Amino acid sequence: MDDVKLLESLAPTHQALVDAIGKVVVGQERVVQLMLTALFSDGHCLFIGVPGLAKTLLVRTVAETLGVDYGRIQFTPDLMPADITGTDVLEEDRETGARGLRFVQGPVFTNLLLADEINRTPPKTQAALLQAMQERAVTASGRTMRLDPPFLVFATQNPIEQEGTYPLPEAQQDRFMFSIEVGYPSIAEEEEIVRRTTVGELPAAERVLGRDELLAYQRLLRSMPISSDVVSYAVRLAASTRPGSSAKAARHIRWGAGPRASQYLAIGARTWAVLHGRDVPVIDDVRAVAPAVLAHRIVLGFEAEAAGLTAYQVVDELVREVK
């Protein structure tokens, strides 16, 4: 399929994915839209919300609609880095009696990895994902092994203030393209959830596209041009989070977003536009993805915390201010 036909097929494919996910997961429309934007942008995603909001079900359902290899790690306080990357095991040849080490791959060797409750484990173990998320490779047993594309980490995180959690290091958070707040369902949605989950079995998600098609879409989106106006706005918006850029930033933010945020704002805006049937992204597309890109990359100051502001609220204010 040539690039023109591939581009024309992306919006219908996106809608087919939304419909397939909706048959299993009730509500959470914006969460699904942002998740698919990260997926087609080849970016990792962090879902933040209390337990029981179908975060795990959502990620598993997306993997089923894509037909890609899927792995899951339940993060716990006693999880070790080797439990993620893999480890050497000692084997003995029954015929010769010779002994040797064989590397057994860990669950990170997959296409879509669900890092469930990633902040339940100490930073030492969280860091085992850093190289995989940035370089799509794992170094173990003295050698570096490439991960087969696509490789995406979709992690879930309980709110930091809950007992038994560890804050994610800033370097770890910066590897995620998006952080997405998963909120409570509405009354009508919760009634539908109860109806679906208390009678019979949950419906299975139907496959919509395959691994090669997903890689083709990701390649196409990465190669599409973006206007200088959109790039300029993305850079200025990211820069507005840095202390010293404005009075509001100086009051509310102790640490701002780095250049990776500007990159993800541009990439995310381009993908958001194409998924919604527009070939060329505009500034409103940057605004649409800005909270998910920026909120986890800023550290709030005392004044913002004392006022009860969240990072998402501060970013919303900056989006309204930056022209």
C-alpha positions as CSV (number, residue, x, y, z in Angstrom):
1,M,0.0,0.0,0.0
2,D,1.4,3.4,-1.0
3,D,1.7,6.2,1.5
4,V,-1.4,8.1,0.2
5,K,-3.7,5.1,0.6
6,L,-2.1,4.3,4.0
7,L,-2.8,7.8,5.2
8,E,-6.4,7.7,3.9
9,S,-6.9,4.4,5.8
10,L,-5.6,5.6,9.1
11,A,-8.7,7.6,10.3
12,P,-11.1,4.7,9.6
13,T,-8.7,2.2,11.2
14,H,-8.5,4.5,14.3
15,Q,-12.3,4.5,14.5
16,A,-12.5,0.8,14.1
17,L,-10.0,0.5,17.1
18,V,-12.2,2.8,19.2
19,D,-15.3,0.8,18.4
20,A,-13.5,-2.5,19.2
21,I,-12.2,-1.2,22.5
22,G,-15.6,0.2,23.4
23,K,-17.2,-3.2,23.2
24,V,-15.0,-4.3,26.1
25,V,-14.2,-1.1,28.0
26,V,-17.0,1.2,29.1
27,G,-16.5,5.0,28.8
28,Q,-13.0,6.6,29.2
29,E,-13.3,8.1,25.7
30,R,-10.5,10.7,26.1
31,V,-8.2,8.1,27.8
32,V,-8.7,5.8,24.7
33,Q,-8.1,8.7,22.3
34,L,-4.8,9.7,24.0
35,M,-3.7,6.1,24.3
36,L,-4.1,5.4,20.6
37,T,-2.3,8.7,19.8
38,A,0.7,7.5,21.9
39,L,0.4,4.0,20.2
40,F,0.6,5.4,16.6
41,S,3.3,7.9,17.7
42,D,5.4,5.0,19.0
43,G,5.4,6.5,22.5
44,H,5.1,5.0,25.9
45,C,2.1,5.8,28.1
46,L,1.6,6.2,31.9
47,F,-2.0,5.8,33.3
48,I,-2.6,7.3,36.7
49,G,-5.6,6.4,38.7
50,V,-6.9,4.5,41.7
51,P,-7.3,0.7,41.5
52,G,-10.4,-0.7,39.8
53,L,-10.8,1.8,36.9
54,A,-10.0,-0.8,34.2
55,K,-6.6,0.5,33.4
56,T,-5.2,-3.1,33.1
57,L,-8.2,-4.2,31.1
58,L,-7.8,-1.3,28.7
59,V,-4.2,-2.1,27.9
60,R,-4.9,-5.8,27.5
61,T,-7.8,-5.0,25.2
62,V,-5.7,-2.8,23.0
63,A,-3.1,-5.5,22.7
64,E,-5.8,-7.9,21.5
65,T,-7.1,-5.5,18.9
66,L,-3.5,-5.1,17.5
67,G,-2.6,-8.8,17.4
68,V,0.9,-8.1,18.8
69,D,2.8,-10.0,21.5
70,Y,1.7,-8.9,25.0
71,G,3.5,-9.1,28.3
72,R,2.6,-8.1,31.8
73,I,4.7,-7.4,34.9
74,Q,3.0,-7.0,38.3
75,F,5.4,-4.6,40.1
76,T,5.8,-5.4,43.8
77,P,8.3,-4.2,46.5
78,D,10.4,-7.4,46.2
79,L,10.6,-7.4,42.3
80,M,14.2,-7.5,41.1
81,P,15.7,-6.0,37.9
82,A,16.4,-9.5,36.5
83,D,12.7,-10.3,36.9
84,I,12.1,-7.7,34.1
85,T,15.1,-8.1,31.8
86,G,15.9,-11.8,32.3
87,T,18.7,-13.8,33.8
88,D,21.3,-16.5,33.2
89,V,20.5,-20.0,34.2
90,L,23.0,-22.9,34.6
91,E,22.4,-25.8,32.3
92,E,24.1,-29.2,32.0
93,D,24.4,-31.1,28.8
94,R,23.1,-34.6,29.5
95,E,25.3,-36.3,27.0
96,T,28.6,-34.6,27.7
97,G,28.1,-33.4,31.2
98,A,29.3,-29.9,30.2
99,R,27.8,-27.0,32.0
100,G,27.1,-23.6,30.6
101,L,25.0,-20.5,31.1
102,R,21.9,-19.7,29.0
103,F,20.2,-16.4,29.1
104,V,16.4,-16.6,29.7
105,Q,14.6,-13.6,28.4
106,G,12.4,-11.7,30.8
107,P,8.9,-10.3,30.1
108,V,10.4,-7.1,28.6
109,F,11.0,-9.1,25.4
110,T,7.6,-8.4,23.9
111,N,5.8,-5.8,21.8
112,L,3.3,-4.3,24.2
113,L,4.4,-4.4,27.9
114,L,2.0,-3.7,30.7
115,A,3.9,-2.4,33.7
116,D,1.2,-2.8,36.2
117,E,1.4,-0.6,39.3
118,I,4.9,0.5,38.4
119,N,5.2,2.7,41.5
120,R,4.8,-0.3,43.8
121,T,8.5,-1.2,43.3
122,P,11.6,0.7,44.3
123,P,13.4,3.0,41.8
124,K,16.2,0.5,41.4
125,T,13.8,-2.0,39.8
126,Q,11.9,0.7,37.9
127,A,15.3,1.7,36.3
128,A,15.5,-1.7,34.7
129,L,13.1,-0.3,32.0
130,L,15.0,2.8,31.3
131,Q,17.3,1.4,28.5
132,A,14.4,-0.6,27.0
133,M,12.2,2.5,26.8
134,Q,14.8,4.8,25.4
135,E,16.9,2.6,23.2
136,R,14.6,-0.4,22.5
137,A,17.4,-2.6,23.8
138,V,18.4,-4.6,26.8
139,T,21.9,-5.1,28.1
140,A,22.4,-8.3,30.2
141,S,25.0,-10.9,30.6
142,G,27.6,-8.6,28.9
143,R,25.7,-8.2,25.7
144,T,23.1,-5.9,24.2
145,M,20.0,-7.4,22.7
146,R,17.6,-5.4,20.5
147,L,13.9,-5.5,21.1
148,D,11.7,-6.4,18.2
149,P,9.5,-3.4,17.0
150,P,7.1,-2.2,18.0
151,F,8.1,-2.0,21.7
152,L,5.8,0.0,23.9
153,V,5.5,0.3,27.7
154,F,2.0,1.1,28.9
155,A,2.3,1.5,32.7
156,T,-0.3,2.0,35.4
157,Q,0.4,4.0,38.5
158,N,-1.6,4.4,41.7
159,P,-1.7,8.0,43.2
160,I,1.6,8.7,44.9
161,E,-0.1,9.6,48.2
162,Q,-1.4,6.0,48.7
163,E,0.5,3.8,51.1
164,G,3.2,1.5,49.8
165,T,4.1,3.4,46.7
166,Y,7.4,5.0,45.4
167,P,7.6,8.2,43.4
168,L,8.8,7.6,39.9
169,P,12.2,9.2,39.3
170,E,12.1,12.2,36.9
171,A,14.3,10.3,34.3
172,Q,11.8,7.5,34.3
173,Q,8.8,9.8,33.9
174,D,10.5,11.7,31.1
175,R,10.6,8.4,29.0
176,F,6.8,8.4,28.9
177,M,5.3,10.4,26.0
178,F,1.9,10.8,27.8
179,S,0.7,10.6,31.4
180,I,-3.1,10.1,31.4
181,E,-5.4,10.7,34.3
182,V,-8.0,7.9,34.5
183,G,-11.0,9.2,36.4
184,Y,-14.1,7.6,37.9
185,P,-16.9,6.6,35.5
186,S,-20.2,8.4,35.4
187,I,-23.2,6.9,37.1
188,A,-24.6,5.7,33.8
189,E,-21.2,4.2,32.8
190,E,-20.9,2.5,36.1
191,E,-24.3,1.0,35.7
192,E,-23.3,-0.4,32.3
193,I,-20.0,-1.8,33.8
194,V,-22.0,-3.6,36.5
195,R,-24.4,-5.1,33.8
196,R,-21.5,-6.3,31.6
197,T,-19.4,-7.7,34.4
198,T,-21.9,-9.5,36.5
199,V,-23.8,-11.5,33.9
200,G,-21.8,-14.0,31.7
201,E,-18.3,-13.6,30.4
202,L,-16.8,-10.4,29.1
203,P,-16.8,-10.0,25.3
204,A,-13.5,-10.6,23.6
205,A,-11.9,-7.8,21.7
206,E,-11.7,-8.4,17.9
207,R,-8.5,-7.9,16.1
208,V,-8.4,-4.8,13.9
209,L,-4.9,-4.6,12.5
210,G,-1.6,-6.4,12.8
211,R,2.0,-5.8,13.7
212,D,3.2,-4.9,10.2
213,E,0.3,-2.5,9.6
214,L,1.0,-0.8,12.9
215,L,4.7,-0.4,12.0
216,A,3.7,1.0,8.6
217,Y,1.4,3.6,10.2
218,Q,4.1,4.6,12.7
219,R,6.7,5.0,10.0
220,L,4.3,7.1,7.9
221,L,3.4,9.5,10.8
222,R,7.1,10.0,11.7
223,S,7.8,11.0,8.1
224,M,5.0,13.6,7.7
225,P,6.0,17.3,7.8
226,I,4.8,19.7,10.3
227,S,4.5,23.5,10.0
228,S,6.9,25.9,11.5
229,D,4.1,27.7,13.3
230,V,3.1,24.4,15.1
231,V,6.7,23.7,16.0
232,S,7.2,27.2,17.3
233,Y,4.1,27.0,19.5
234,A,5.1,23.5,20.8
235,V,8.5,24.9,21.8
236,R,7.1,28.0,23.4
237,L,4.5,26.1,25.3
238,A,7.2,23.7,26.7
239,A,9.4,26.6,27.6
240,S,6.6,28.3,29.4
241,T,6.8,25.6,32.1
242,R,10.3,26.6,33.1
243,P,10.9,28.9,36.0
244,G,11.9,32.4,34.9
245,S,9.8,32.2,31.7
246,S,6.8,33.9,33.4
247,A,5.5,35.1,36.7
248,K,3.1,32.2,36.8
249,A,5.8,29.7,36.2
250,A,8.0,31.3,38.8
251,R,5.2,31.1,41.4
252,H,3.9,27.6,40.6
253,I,6.7,25.5,39.1
254,R,10.0,24.5,40.6
255,W,11.2,22.4,37.7
256,G,10.0,22.6,34.1
257,A,9.8,20.4,31.0
258,G,12.9,19.7,28.9
259,P,13.3,19.5,25.1
260,R,11.8,16.0,24.9
261,A,8.4,17.6,25.8
262,S,8.7,19.9,22.7
263,Q,9.3,16.8,20.6
264,Y,6.4,14.9,22.0
265,L,4.1,17.9,21.6
266,A,4.9,18.1,17.9
267,I,4.7,14.4,17.3
268,G,1.5,14.1,19.4
269,A,-0.2,17.0,17.6
270,R,0.6,15.5,14.2
271,T,-0.8,12.1,15.2
272,W,-3.9,13.5,16.9
273,A,-4.7,15.5,13.7
274,V,-4.3,12.5,11.3
275,L,-6.3,10.2,13.5
276,H,-9.1,12.7,13.4
277,G,-9.1,13.0,9.7
278,R,-6.9,16.0,9.1
279,D,-3.7,15.8,7.2
280,V,-2.1,18.9,8.7
281,P,-1.8,19.6,12.4
282,V,-2.7,23.0,13.8
283,I,-2.1,24.7,17.1
284,D,-5.3,23.3,18.6
285,D,-3.9,19.8,18.1
286,V,-0.9,20.8,20.3
287,R,-3.3,22.1,22.9
288,A,-5.2,18.8,22.8
289,V,-2.2,16.7,23.8
290,A,-0.4,19.3,26.0
291,P,-1.7,18.3,29.4
292,A,-0.8,14.6,28.8
293,V,2.7,15.6,27.6
294,L,3.6,18.3,30.2
295,A,1.9,17.4,33.5
296,H,4.3,14.7,34.5
297,R,7.3,16.7,33.4
298,I,6.9,19.6,35.8
299,V,7.5,19.8,39.6
300,L,5.1,22.1,41.4
301,G,6.3,24.7,43.8
302,F,5.1,25.3,47.3
303,E,2.6,28.0,46.3
304,A,0.9,25.8,43.9
305,E,0.8,22.9,46.3
306,A,-0.5,25.1,49.1
307,A,-3.3,26.3,46.8
308,G,-4.2,22.7,46.0
309,L,-3.4,23.0,42.3
310,T,-2.5,19.9,40.3
311,A,0.0,19.7,37.5
312,Y,-2.8,19.3,35.0
313,Q,-4.5,22.5,36.2
314,V,-1.2,24.5,36.0
315,V,-0.6,23.2,32.4
316,D,-4.2,24.2,31.5
317,E,-3.5,27.7,32.6
318,L,-0.3,27.9,30.6
319,V,-2.1,26.6,27.5
320,R,-4.6,29.4,27.8
321,E,-1.8,32.0,28.3
322,V,0.6,31.1,25.5
323,K,-0.6,32.6,22.3
